[in-house]
């Protein structure tokens, strides 16, 4: 697997596929496609005042915003994660079969 480690205060924009590995960014993160059908561990972490956006996320992708993390139980598209002021994760997305684009 390819491991990506990014420390940037700007937006980390991955206009491709992130299969496995770990992204640590100081800014917002956008990924076109994260994870794989085989459930390869892929983790994306941002500070509590930033957001994660994934156009297509496979099951078992882990997103972490500040201290809170979440493992996707199923494939999602147009997925977004951010931390609310009360410390809860705000997660939004649409179901996706994990195969068709």
C-alpha positions in Angstrom: 0.0 0.0 0.0 1.0 3.6 -0.5 1.2 5.7 2.7 0.6 9.4 2.5 1.6 11.7 5.3 0.7 15.3 4.8 1.4 18.2 7.2 0.0 21.3 5.6 -2.2 24.2 6.8 -3.7 24.4 3.4 -6.3 22.1 2.0 -5.0 18.6 1.2 -6.6 17.8 -2.2 -6.2 14.2 -3.4 -7.8 14.0 -6.8 -7.3 10.3 -7.1 -7.6 7.1 -5.1 -6.2 6.8 -1.6 -6.0 3.1 -0.8 -4.5 2.4 2.6 -2.4 4.6 4.7 -2.7 7.6 6.8 -3.3 11.3 6.1 -2.6 13.8 8.7 -3.4 17.4 7.7 -3.6 20.7 9.5 -6.2 22.0 6.9 -9.3 20.5 5.3 -9.0 17.3 3.4 -10.7 16.4 0.1 -10.3 12.9 -1.4 -11.9 11.7 -4.6 -11.9 8.0 -3.5 -10.8 6.5 -0.2 -10.3 2.9 0.8 -11.0 -0.3 -1.2 -13.4 -3.1 -1.6 -11.1 -5.3 0.4 -11.3 -3.1 3.4 -7.7 -1.9 3.4 -7.2 0.5 6.4 -7.3 4.1 5.4 -7.3 6.8 8.0 -7.8 10.6 7.5 -7.2 13.0 10.4 -7.7 16.7 10.7 -7.8 19.2 13.6 -11.1 19.9 15.3 -11.7 23.1 13.4 -11.3 21.5 9.9 -13.4 19.2 7.7 -13.0 16.0 5.7 -14.8 15.5 2.4 -14.7 12.2 0.4 -16.5 11.9 -3.0 -16.5 8.0 -2.7 -15.5 6.3 0.6 -15.4 2.5 0.9 -16.4 0.7 4.1 -13.8 0.7 6.9 -12.3 4.1 6.1 -11.6 5.9 9.4 -12.1 9.7 9.6 -10.9 11.6 12.6 -11.8 15.3 13.4 -10.0 16.5 16.5 -10.4 13.8 19.2 -13.4 12.1 17.6 -13.1 9.3 15.1 -15.6 7.2 13.1 -15.2 4.0 11.0 -17.6 3.9 8.0 -19.7 0.7 8.3 -20.7 0.9 4.6 -19.6 2.6 1.4 -20.7 6.3 1.2 -20.6 8.9 -1.5 -20.4 12.7 -1.0 -19.3 12.0 2.6 -18.4 14.9 4.9 -17.2 15.0 8.5 -16.8 17.9 10.8 -16.9 18.5 14.6 -19.7 20.5 16.0 -19.3 23.1 18.8 -20.7 20.6 21.4 -17.9 18.1 20.5 -20.0 15.7 18.5 -19.1 14.5 15.0 -21.4 15.7 12.2 -21.4 13.0 9.5 -23.3 13.3 6.2 -23.3 11.2 3.1 -25.3 9.1 0.7 -25.2 5.3 0.4 -23.2 3.8 -2.4 -22.8 0.3 -3.6 -19.0 0.6 -3.6 -18.5 -0.4 -7.2 -20.1 1.9 -9.8 -18.8 5.4 -10.4 
